[in-house]
Amino acid sequence: MGGLRRPTASFVVSGPCGVAVRDRLKHLTPQDERVLRAVGAHQGTLASRDLKTRCADGLEHSGDTWAARKRDLTGVSSSRIAGAITKATHDQWALARRCQAAHIQKLEAGIKTLRHRLSLPLGEPGTNRAAGGYRSKNEWFRKSRRLAALEARHAAAVADWQAGRVRVVRGGKRLLNTRHHLTQAGLTEDEWRERWEAERWFIAADGESGKQFGNETIRVTPDGDVSIKLPVPLAHLANAKHGRYILTGRIAFAHRGAEWADRVTANRAVAYRIHLDTDRGRWYLTASWQRPLVQTIPLETARARGMIGVDTNADHFAAYLLDRHGNPIGEPHRFGYDLSGTAGHRDAQIRHALTRLINWAVRAGVAAIGIEDLDFRPEKTREKHGGRKRFRQLISGMPTGKLKARLVSMAAEQGLAIVAVDPAYRSDRAGHRTAQAEPGDQGREGTRPPTTDRPPGEPSPSGKRKREPSASKTVRDAPSTQQWVHDSLMHTG
């Protein structure tokens, strides 16, 4: 095992800790929409101002500066709105900080690869673990210039990190840059402006247990009536007591409606967010709340009660029912999806495939689903894969983060645990396929293919064919010196 990476141990993934449901705000009057737009624009301006102040504080931020920002906002809004804005600002700054760290790591990975390849002689062959030298002097020169560019970007990013500088765009950098490519985006300037302004609005409020219906700022009754506590400068728009505005339309959550109603009836905290979908011209309300952390079962218990092993591929999930030793039982199942097209289409495809997978797991009566703990972030760089553009697009298009989050959430609803498995688990020796398979299990008497360091069908690194197996009876009848090891996805090393 010298020089090989030791696979990490499998572990049971923690369940979801929160819930979010969304429904449309229907039958709004023109006055309702005017009030929502006014509230969103006013509070959006406050949020932008607060984010600017927070970014200027940098690493000098403290509890005192946070309290000072909240006091400044309270006078032009309310205490609860000010608290929601400052909390959202803090979360946004922290997210930008994490993205900055990830960007630095990506630059360092690219620089390391370029330096290695530039140090090799031209035409030096690579290996399965490291790329070789560049093919020509021209390519070597171009990559040396790219190395200089990446080093300059890395130095600037590190300087920003050390100084606590982050660059955040309320509304999103992608939408901001779309302003310069309206024709390609299929938007007019007015359409872009409407979308830009809507994305920068702020109509949200955190919940508070003990308050009426779990939220004092955006209140939703069990019957679906929605009212908003207006900020001080807009109090003249109120149509109810205590500076509140009651919307004409009602809300009805089709998904988890009973769970939501139980919370608001008991005055338990529920956070709300109202936003406008400018493409459809529709208003939506999103409700979210925390839930008790799902108690995960021990890994050994999951194995004993049955598991399904899942392999993630470019266009499908390949799944096998596993016995208590992690050996496949019966025929494999395939759950396909198509990752081409828009982000909405890709998300729907993944959701549909996961639904089919989970339904099969429920019918099989297992306790857990074992899936590869995939993380392709270090694998996407063009420095590592060179001209393999289609391969980079393939791994970039696989929504591993969203897939894992959605799978954990959907599986928890069916009482299934998720076991994360190191994707490095593979057959490590030739010989009998398994020592634990039950009598009659399909493939029990098969043998593993010989372990190689290259894909099947490719020539050996030396370019020579290996000698065919001897037909000698002495060799064929000799006792095997290979150990019997099971090829299990659930092996923990």
Stockholm file with secondary structure:
# STOCKHOLM 1.0

chainA/1-493         MGGLRRPTASFVVSGPCGVAVRDRLKHLTPQDERVLRAVGAHQGTLASRDLKTRCADGLEHSGDTWAARKRDLTGVSSSRIAGAITKATHDQWALARRCQAAHIQKLEAGIKTLRHRLSLPLGEPGTNRAAGGYRSKNEWFRKSRRLAALEARHAAAVADWQAGRVRVVRGGKRLLNTRHHLTQAGLTEDEWRERWEAERWFIAADGESGKQFGNETIRVTPDGDVSIKLPVPLAHLANAKHGRYILTGRIAFAHRGAEWADRVTANRAVAYRIHLDTDRGRWYLTASWQRPLVQTIPLETARARGMIGVDTNADHFAAYLLDRHGNPIGEPHRFGYDLSGTAGHRDAQIRHALTRLINWAVRAGVAAIGIEDLDFRPEKTREKHGGRKRFRQLISGMPTGKLKARLVSMAAEQGLAIVAVDPAYRSDRAGHRTAQAEPGDQGREGTRPPTTDRPPGEPSPSGKRKREPSASKTVRDAPSTQQWVHDSLMHTG
#=GR chainA/1-493 SS CTTSCCCCCCEECCCCCEEEEEEEECSCCHHHHHHHHHHHHHHHHHHHHHHHHHHHHGGGCCHHHHHHHHHHHHTTSCHHHHHHHHHHHHHHHHHHHHHHHHHHHHHHHHHHHHHHHHHSCTTCCCCSSSCCCCSSHHHHHHHHHHHHHHHHHHHHHHHHHHHTCCCCCTTCHHHHHHTTCHHHHTCCHHHHHHHHHHHHCCCEECCCTTSGGGCSSEEECTTCEEEEECCGGGGGGCCBGGGEEEEEEECCCSSSHHHHHHHHHTTCCCEEEEEEETTTTEEEEEEEEECCCCCCCCHHHHHHHCEEEEEECSSEEEEEEECTTSCEEEEEEEEECCCCSCHHHHHHHHHHHHHHHHHHHHHHTCSEEEEECCCCGGGCCHHHHTTCHHHHHHHHHSCHHHHHHHHHHHHHHTTCEEEEECTTCCCCSCEESCSSCCTTCTTTTCEECCCCSSCTTSCCTTSCCCCCCCCCHHHHHSCCCCCCCCCCTTCCC
#=GC SS_cons         CTTSCCCCCCEECCCCCEEEEEEEECSCCHHHHHHHHHHHHHHHHHHHHHHHHHHHHGGGCCHHHHHHHHHHHHTTSCHHHHHHHHHHHHHHHHHHHHHHHHHHHHHHHHHHHHHHHHHSCTTCCCCSSSCCCCSSHHHHHHHHHHHHHHHHHHHHHHHHHHHTCCCCCTTCHHHHHHTTCHHHHTCCHHHHHHHHHHHHCCCEECCCTTSGGGCSSEEECTTCEEEEECCGGGGGGCCBGGGEEEEEEECCCSSSHHHHHHHHHTTCCCEEEEEEETTTTEEEEEEEEECCCCCCCCHHHHHHHCEEEEEECSSEEEEEEECTTSCEEEEEEEEECCCCSCHHHHHHHHHHHHHHHHHHHHHHTCSEEEEECCCCGGGCCHHHHTTCHHHHHHHHHSCHHHHHHHHHHHHHHTTCEEEEECTTCCCCSCEESCSSCCTTCTTTTCEECCCCSSCTTSCCTTSCCCCCCCCCHHHHHSCCCCCCCCCCTTCCC
//
